Amino acid sequence: MSSEVLEDLLKKDIYEDTWEWWKAQLYFLREDKDFHEAEAVFKEFSMYKSRSCGLDS
C-alpha cells in the first residue's frame, strides 16, 4: 500500500475512534443528568464532525 492510502486509513480509524468516544461521553453525561456539559460536548463535536474532511462516507 502507498503511504497516502495508509495515511487515509489511519485518519479514518482515528475519526471512527473519536466518534465512538464522543458518543459514549455524551451518553454518560446525559445519564448523569449533566445536561449543560452534554450540550457543550455535543456542540464541540458538531464542529469537529463538520471538519471531518469527508471521512465518514
C-alpha positions as CSV (number, residue, x, y, z in Angstrom):
1,M,0.0,0.0,0.0
2,S,1.1,3.5,-0.7
3,S,1.8,5.9,2.2
4,E,-1.2,8.0,1.1
5,V,-3.5,5.0,1.4
6,L,-2.1,4.2,4.8
7,E,-2.4,7.8,6.0
8,D,-6.1,7.9,4.9
9,L,-6.8,4.6,6.7
10,L,-5.2,6.0,9.8
11,K,-7.2,9.2,9.6
12,K,-10.4,7.2,9.2
13,D,-9.5,4.9,12.1
14,I,-8.8,8.0,14.4
15,Y,-12.0,9.6,13.2
16,E,-14.1,6.5,14.0
17,D,-12.5,6.1,17.4
18,T,-13.1,9.7,18.2
19,W,-16.7,9.4,17.1
20,E,-17.3,6.4,19.4
21,W,-15.6,8.2,22.3
22,W,-17.8,11.3,21.8
23,K,-21.0,9.2,21.7
24,A,-20.0,7.4,24.8
25,Q,-19.2,10.6,26.6
26,L,-22.5,12.2,25.6
27,Y,-24.4,9.2,26.8
28,F,-22.6,9.2,30.1
29,L,-23.3,12.9,30.7
30,R,-27.0,12.5,29.8
31,E,-27.3,9.5,32.2
32,D,-25.6,11.6,34.9
33,K,-28.1,14.4,34.2
34,D,-25.2,16.8,33.4
35,F,-27.2,18.4,30.6
36,H,-25.1,21.6,30.4
37,E,-21.9,19.6,29.9
38,A,-23.7,17.3,27.5
39,E,-24.8,20.2,25.4
40,A,-21.2,21.6,25.4
41,V,-19.8,18.3,24.3
42,F,-22.5,18.0,21.6
43,K,-21.7,21.5,20.2
44,E,-18.0,20.8,20.3
45,F,-18.4,17.5,18.5
46,S,-20.7,19.1,15.9
47,M,-17.9,21.5,15.0
48,Y,-15.4,18.5,14.8
49,K,-17.8,16.4,12.7
50,S,-18.3,19.3,10.2
51,R,-14.5,19.3,9.7
52,S,-14.3,15.5,9.1
53,C,-12.8,16.0,5.6
54,G,-15.3,13.6,4.1
55,L,-14.0,10.6,6.1
56,D,-17.4,9.5,7.2
57,S,-18.6,8.3,3.8
